Structures are given as structure tokens and as C-alpha cells.
Amino acid sequence: MDPIDYLFSLEKLGIKFGLHNINVLCEALGHPERAYRSVIIAGTNGKGSVSAMVEGALHAAGLATARYTSPHLVRVEERFVLNGRPVDTASLREVAADMPAIVARLRERNELRAEPTFFEVTTAIAFELFRRATVDIAVLEVGMGGRLDATSVAPASAAAITSIDFDHERYLGDTLAQIAFEKAGVVRPGMPVVVGESKAEPLGVIAGVCHERGAFFVQAREGVRADARLVGGRTELALETPRRRYPPMVLALRGRHQVGNAIVAVRLLEELERLGQPVPERAVVAGLTEVSWRGRLDLVSTDRGPVLFDGAHNPAGARVLAAYLDEVYPHGVPMVFGAMGDKDAAAMLAVLLPHVTRLIVTRPRTPRARPAESLAEIARGVGNIDIEIVEPAIEALARASAFGSPVLVAGSIFLIGDVLADLGDSARPI
């Protein structure tokens, strides 16, 4: 079987919490996760943006860097970034080709009691790819939670927890305190932990875990002065932290919420400097002003007109997107919407529909997606708006473009990936 096909064949196993499989895989590979320094980023929303900013700054500081994120939009190679660029397919195939035999051998010896999942195997592959590339430092984005996430086996020297909100309640718990405890599973003794969350209950849980484990708790906004204003959909930021005053800069990523993510990234980089890793001011600024993070308030030009992609897939993300729409597109936009079956589509639509002029519901190309008919029924119960069902997603985009621009595509990273894949080279960043 083709190595990439082998990886995707594991998707049928779904999500499985626990560290046994990843520990066994790492041991079989000779513990590649120990071959370089690493930092780990957890949180409900914002962890991908923070990961991208941090890795960009470290690379600008002259380090050989790696970044592991999930999910990908169009190509699986996007998950494995080396020095700011996705890994080349040949390198990925070379490492992935070894995995079926390794897994079969471990299963035969009963060291693996169950077939590893797609995420477990891709995480092991990331560790090995980064070792072969002889990176200095890797930035690891937690897939889900933290305590039992495969990324957490890496001996990270610092961590960030961006935010705590409701998502994946089936796995993480149905209270903010429970979710915070799972996210705080990345905390290790002695490490600095930069926390962007400000709500009292989850913040208290994280602070308590840091105290119990002897970690250095850093509340990201404490002692920070941040002056921000939105200009042409971009955020101009003047930032001063307890360690440094930064020159005014225009953040590369759109939305006021990126100010909070930028502060978390900066404080984490400053903690790494306190640990002995120099990250000069110019490198920090580069990480914030030159970063790219596709599919997150990502405005692109297409042959169907301008499209705004946003990966909001939970109520908290929808609130951030709604605030951006209210500020930048106060008259509303047509929206193409699709969601996974385990997401709170009603809560997302309740927040977004007041900013939408026409709703086109569709279904991403994944078995996990909620049927479009079900989404339409949910939308009718949430708001008074004209609704159409159009499949596939690329046709939904064509239909939505008849009602104005830009068209918003939101509700699922998988939906965005489908549309970008179908648009191909005609999608160009604005």
C-alpha cells in the first residue's frame, strides 16, 4: 500500500484517547521526540495561530525549526513544517513507509494492544521527520485536550495554553473546569506555562495544576500594555510587556482576537529567552508580521470573486468571527456553511446568522460531516433567513457568489479544505 494511503486508512479508527500507543511507537523509533527541544501549545481556539507565530519567530532568530499542527486543509504535508515550509512529499513517504511494518511487528508482539490511530501515527512520523531534519526546536500543537494527547509525550521545555471554551465535550468534559484540567495536562515540572485564558474558573484550575507540578505560571496579559486598532481588516498593534517594548506593527493575521494570540506568542518567546534561547526583538516582530495561517480569516481572490475562509468550528470561534464581520462587513455577507456531526451547529449559527445575508448549507467530503438537510433544519430553527442546500461545496460557493462578496466559508476546517482543493491555483491570498 502507498505510504500516504496507509495513513489515511487509519482514519476509520477515529479518535482514541490515551498515551500507550504513542509511547510504544516512540520507543520503537528510538525516541525521536527527545532529539531536539520542543514547546507545546494547547487551548480550545488560537493554538494554531500561536504555533505559527512562535515557529516563525524562532526561525527568524536563526534556528532550524519544525512545527506540527492539525488538521491539514488540502495536503497532509501541511501538518509537518520545516523552517517555515511544509515537508516535501518524498521525505514524508520515506518515514511513513516504515510505519506499517513497525506497527505490524508491535502488534505481533502484543506491545500494541490496538491498531494506532491516524493521529498517533502522524505524531510519531512528525517526531521522526524532525529528528532526521536535525531541527533545533519543534513547536507542537496539541490535537485535542493535552493530558492524553499524543503530542504530550514530547519533553517540552515550555508551554502555552491559549484559551478554554466548550469543544469536544464528549472527550474533554462538559464544564470549563474539566476542559481546563485536560488542557493543563501539558504542564511539566519546572516549565514556564503562558496562559491566555482570563475566565476565573479555568484560570484557577490551570494555576492550581502549575502550582502542584512546580511549573512557572505566566498569565499572558499581566503587566502588558497593548494598544490595537483595526485598519482595512488588519490589526495595528503597539505592545509593551514586562520585558520589552516592541515597535508598532501590523499583524499578518486578521482579526482583533489575534492581539490575544500575539501576546501569548510573545510572552512564550520571552520565556524561552529567559531559559537561555535568544529571540531578538526583530525575530519576534517577524513572527507576528510575516506569518501565514491558511483558512483562518483568510481572504483570497478566486475566479468566483473574493472569499473569506474561517475555520470557526465551535461557539467560541463563531463569536470571534461574528465580531470581525460586525466590524469589517457591517452590512453582512453571504455564507457557505458546513459542520461536523459532533459540533454545536445551532450555537454557531445563532451567533453568525445576524451577520449573514444569505445562507447556503452544504456538506464537506468526510463521513464525519453533518448532512446538509440537517444543518438547514437547524438553521431554520435559529434564525429567519433565506436558506438553500447546495452540494458539493464548490457549487455552494458558486451559488453564494451570486448574492454579493466576499463570500464567507465557515463552520469546518474540512469544508475549507474541500473548497481550496477544488479552487486549486485560482485561490490567491489578498
C-alpha positions in Angstrom: 0.0 0.0 0.0 1.2 3.5 -0.8 2.5 5.1 2.5 0.2 8.1 2.3 -2.8 5.8 1.6 -1.8 3.7 4.6 -2.0 6.8 6.8 -5.5 7.7 5.6 -6.6 4.1 6.0 -6.2 4.7 9.8 -8.8 7.5 9.8 -11.5 4.9 10.1 -10.3 4.2 13.7 -11.5 7.6 14.7 -10.3 9.3 18.0 -8.8 7.3 20.8 -7.5 9.0 24.0 -4.5 7.6 25.8 -0.7 7.6 25.6 0.1 3.8 25.5 0.2 3.6 21.7 2.3 6.7 21.1 4.7 5.7 23.8 5.2 2.3 22.2 5.7 3.8 18.8 8.2 6.4 20.0 10.2 3.6 21.8 10.2 1.5 18.7 11.6 4.5 16.7 14.3 5.2 19.3 12.5 8.1 20.9 12.9 10.8 18.2 10.9 13.2 20.3 14.0 13.5 22.6 16.4 14.6 19.8 15.6 18.3 19.9 14.0 20.9 22.2 10.2 21.4 21.9 7.5 23.7 23.1 3.8 22.7 23.2 0.7 24.8 22.5 -2.7 23.8 23.9 -6.1 25.5 24.0 -9.6 25.5 22.6 -9.0 28.2 20.0 -5.9 30.1 18.9 -3.4 27.4 19.3 -2.7 27.0 15.6 -2.1 30.8 15.2 0.2 30.9 18.3 2.1 27.9 17.0 2.6 29.6 13.6 3.7 32.9 15.2 6.1 31.2 17.6 7.7 28.9 15.0 8.1 31.9 12.6 9.8 34.0 15.3 12.2 31.1 16.2 13.1 30.6 12.6 13.7 34.4 12.2 16.0 34.1 15.2 18.2 31.8 13.1 17.1 28.4 14.5 16.3 25.3 12.4 12.6 24.9 13.3 9.8 22.5 13.0 6.0 22.8 13.5 3.4 20.1 13.9 -0.3 21.1 13.6 -3.6 19.5 12.8 -5.8 19.1 10.8 -4.5 19.9 7.4 -6.5 21.8 4.8 -5.6 20.3 1.4 -2.5 18.1 1.7 -1.3 16.1 4.7 2.2 17.5 4.2 0.9 20.8 5.7 1.0 19.2 9.2 4.7 18.9 9.1 6.5 22.2 8.7 10.3 22.5 8.5 11.8 26.0 8.5 8.5 27.6 7.6 7.7 25.2 4.7 5.6 22.0 4.5 7.8 18.9 4.4 8.5 17.6 0.9 6.4 14.6 -0.1 9.4 12.3 -0.7 10.6 12.8 2.9 7.2 12.2 4.3 6.8 9.0 2.2 10.2 7.8 3.3 9.3 7.9 7.0 5.7 6.8 6.5 6.8 3.8 4.5 8.4 2.3 7.6 5.3 2.6 9.8 3.2 -0.4 8.6 6.0 -2.9 9.3 6.7 -1.3 12.7 3.1 -1.4 13.7 2.7 -5.0 12.4 5.7 -6.1 14.5 4.5 -4.3 17.6 1.0 -5.9 17.2 2.5 -9.3 16.7 4.4 -8.9 19.9 1.3 -7.6 21.6 3.1 -4.4 22.6 0.4 -2.5 20.7 -2.9 -3.8 22.0 -4.9 -2.0 19.4 -4.2 -0.5 15.9 -2.9 3.0 16.3 -5.0 5.9 15.0 -4.2 8.3 12.2 -3.2 11.0 14.7 -1.0 8.7 16.8 0.9 7.5 13.7 1.2 11.0 12.2 2.5 12.3 15.5 5.2 9.6 15.6 6.1 10.4 12.0 6.4 14.1 12.9 8.8 13.3 15.7 10.9 11.2 13.3 10.8 13.7 10.4 12.0 16.4 12.8 14.9 14.3 14.0 16.0 13.4 10.5 15.9 17.1 9.6 18.2 17.8 12.7 16.0 20.7 13.9 16.9 22.8 16.9 13.4 23.2 18.2 9.9 22.0 17.4 6.6 23.7 18.1 3.9 21.2 18.7 0.2 22.0 18.6 -1.9 19.7 20.7 -4.5 17.9 18.7 -7.2 17.6 21.5 -7.0 18.3 25.2 -3.5 17.8 26.4 -3.4 15.3 29.2 -3.9 12.3 26.9 -3.0 13.8 23.6 -0.2 12.1 21.6 1.9 15.3 21.4 2.2 15.5 25.2 4.8 12.7 25.3 7.4 15.1 24.0 9.6 16.5 26.8 8.6 20.1 26.1 10.6 22.9 27.9 7.8 25.4 27.8 4.1 25.5 27.1 1.2 27.8 26.2 -2.5 27.4 26.9 -4.3 29.9 24.7 -8.0 29.7 25.7 -10.5 27.5 27.4 -14.0 27.1 25.9 -16.5 24.4 25.0 -15.5 21.9 22.3 -15.1 18.2 22.1 -17.1 17.8 25.3 -17.5 14.1 24.7 -13.8 13.7 25.4 -12.8 16.7 27.5 -15.8 17.2 29.8 -18.8 19.4 29.9 -17.6 22.1 32.3 -14.8 24.7 31.8 -13.0 23.3 34.8 -12.9 19.8 33.4 -11.8 21.1 30.0 -9.1 23.3 31.6 -7.8 20.3 33.6 -7.4 18.3 30.3 -5.6 21.2 28.6 -3.3 21.6 31.6 -2.1 18.0 31.1 0.7 19.5 29.1 2.2 21.1 32.2 5.5 19.6 33.4 7.6 20.3 36.5 9.8 23.4 36.1 8.5 24.6 32.8 7.1 28.1 32.1 3.4 27.9 31.2 2.0 31.0 29.4 -1.8 31.2 29.7 -4.0 33.4 27.5 -7.3 32.5 29.2 -8.8 35.1 31.6 -12.0 33.4 32.9 -11.7 32.8 36.6 -12.7 29.2 36.8 -10.5 27.6 34.1 -7.7 30.0 35.0 -7.8 28.8 38.6 -7.6 25.2 37.5 -4.6 25.8 35.3 -2.8 27.9 38.0 -3.5 25.1 40.5 -2.0 22.4 38.2 1.1 24.6 37.7 1.5 25.0 41.5 1.1 21.3 42.1 3.6 20.4 39.5 6.1 23.1 40.3 5.7 24.9 36.9 6.1 28.6 36.4 2.6 30.1 35.8 2.6 33.2 33.5 -0.7 35.0 32.9 -0.1 36.3 29.4 -1.8 39.7 29.8 -0.4 40.5 33.3 1.8 43.6 33.1 1.2 44.0 29.4 0.0 47.1 27.6 -1.5 46.5 24.2 -3.0 49.3 22.0 -4.7 47.9 18.9 -6.8 49.4 16.1 -8.3 47.8 13.0 -7.3 49.3 9.7 -8.5 47.8 6.5 -9.3 44.5 8.2 -5.7 44.3 9.6 -4.7 45.0 13.2 -2.1 47.6 14.1 -0.6 46.7 17.4 1.6 48.6 19.9 2.8 46.2 22.5 4.8 46.5 25.8 5.5 43.6 28.1 7.3 43.5 31.4 10.5 42.6 29.5 10.4 44.7 26.3 8.7 47.4 24.4 8.0 46.5 20.7 7.7 48.9 17.8 4.2 49.4 16.3 3.4 46.6 13.9 0.7 45.3 11.6 -0.3 41.7 12.5 -0.3 39.4 9.5 -3.3 37.5 10.7 -6.7 39.2 10.6 -9.0 40.0 13.5 -8.7 41.7 16.8 -8.6 38.3 18.5 -5.1 37.9 17.1 -4.0 40.5 19.6 -4.5 38.0 22.4 -2.8 35.3 20.4 0.1 37.6 19.7 0.5 38.4 23.4 0.6 34.7 24.2 3.2 34.1 21.5 5.4 37.0 22.6 5.3 36.0 26.3 6.2 32.4 25.4 9.1 33.6 23.2 10.3 35.8 26.1 10.1 32.8 28.5 12.3 30.8 26.1 14.7 33.7 26.1 14.7 33.6 29.9 15.6 29.9 29.6 18.6 30.8 27.6 17.3 30.8 24.0 17.9 34.3 22.5 15.0 35.6 20.5 15.7 39.2 19.5 13.1 41.8 19.0 13.3 41.7 15.2 12.6 38.0 15.3 9.6 38.4 17.5 8.2 41.1 15.2 8.8 38.9 12.1 6.9 36.1 13.8 3.9 38.3 14.2 4.0 40.3 11.0 5.1 37.7 8.4 3.3 34.6 9.5 0.8 32.8 7.3 -2.0 30.6 8.7 -4.4 29.4 5.9 -8.1 29.2 6.5 -8.3 31.5 9.5 -9.9 34.8 8.5 -8.1 34.2 5.2 -9.2 36.5 2.4 -8.4 35.2 -1.0 -9.1 36.1 -4.6 -10.7 33.4 -6.7 -12.3 33.1 -10.2 -15.6 33.3 -8.3 -14.8 36.6 -6.6 -13.3 37.3 -3.1 -13.8 34.6 -0.5 -13.2 34.9 3.3 -12.4 31.5 4.8 -12.6 31.0 8.5 -12.1 27.7 10.4 -14.5 28.6 13.2 -15.9 25.3 14.3 -17.2 25.9 17.8 -19.3 28.6 19.5 -16.2 30.5 20.8 -14.7 30.6 17.3 -18.0 31.7 15.9 -18.2 34.6 18.3 -14.7 35.8 17.2 -15.8 35.5 13.6 -19.0 37.4 14.3 -17.1 40.2 15.9 -14.9 40.5 12.9 -17.8 40.6 10.5 -19.6 43.2 12.6 -16.6 45.5 12.4 -15.4 44.9 8.8 -18.6 43.8 7.0 -21.4 45.5 8.9 -23.9 45.0 6.1 -23.4 41.3 6.2 -22.1 38.7 3.8 -23.4 35.5 2.1 -22.2 32.4 3.8 -21.5 28.8 2.8 -21.7 26.7 6.0 -20.9 23.1 6.7 -20.1 21.4 10.0 -19.1 18.1 11.6 -21.7 15.9 13.2 -20.3 16.4 16.7 -20.2 20.2 16.6 -22.8 22.6 18.1 -24.1 23.9 14.8 -27.1 25.6 16.4 -24.9 27.7 18.7 -22.6 28.6 15.9 -25.4 29.6 13.5 -27.2 31.6 16.3 -24.1 33.8 16.5 -23.3 34.0 12.8 -26.7 34.4 11.1 -27.3 38.0 12.2 -24.3 38.9 10.1 -25.3 36.8 7.1 -27.4 37.9 4.1 -27.9 34.5 2.5 -27.1 31.0 3.8 -26.0 28.2 1.6 -25.6 24.9 3.5 -23.5 22.1 2.2 -21.6 19.0 3.3 -17.9 18.5 3.5 -16.4 15.4 1.9 -16.0 13.4 5.1 -18.2 10.7 6.8 -18.0 12.8 10.0 -19.9 15.7 8.4 -23.5 16.6 9.3 -25.9 16.2 6.4 -26.8 19.5 4.7 -30.5 18.8 5.2 -29.9 18.5 9.0 -28.0 21.8 9.0 -30.8 23.5 7.1 -33.3 22.4 9.6 -31.1 23.6 12.5 -30.7 27.0 10.7 -34.5 27.4 10.2 -35.0 26.9 13.9 -32.3 29.5 14.8 -33.0 32.5 12.5 -35.2 34.0 9.9 -33.1 33.8 6.7 -33.2 32.5 3.2 -31.6 29.1 3.1 -30.5 26.9 0.2 -29.0 23.4 0.2 -26.3 23.1 -2.5 -23.8 20.2 -2.9 -20.9 19.8 -3.4 -19.2 22.7 -1.6 -17.6 24.2 -4.7 -21.1 24.5 -6.2 -22.4 26.1 -3.0 -19.6 28.7 -3.3 -20.7 29.4 -6.9 -24.3 29.9 -5.8 -23.4 32.1 -2.8 -21.3 34.4 -5.0 -24.5 35.5 -6.7 -25.5 37.2 -3.5 -22.6 39.5 -3.0 -19.0 39.5 -1.9 -16.9 38.4 -0.2 -18.5 35.0 0.3 -17.8 33.6 3.8 -17.0 29.9 4.0 -17.1 28.7 7.6 -18.1 26.0 10.1 -15.4 23.4 9.5 -11.7 23.2 8.5 -12.7 20.2 6.4 -15.1 22.3 4.4 -12.4 24.9 3.8 -10.0 22.2 2.7 -12.5 20.9 0.2 -13.2 24.3 -1.3 -9.5 25.2 -1.5 -8.7 21.9 -3.1 -11.3 22.4 -5.8 -10.3 26.0 -6.4 -6.6 25.0 -6.9 -4.3 27.7 -8.1 -7.1 30.1 -8.7 -7.2 30.9 -4.9 -4.7 33.7 -4.2 -4.2 35.5 -0.9 -5.3 39.1 -0.8 
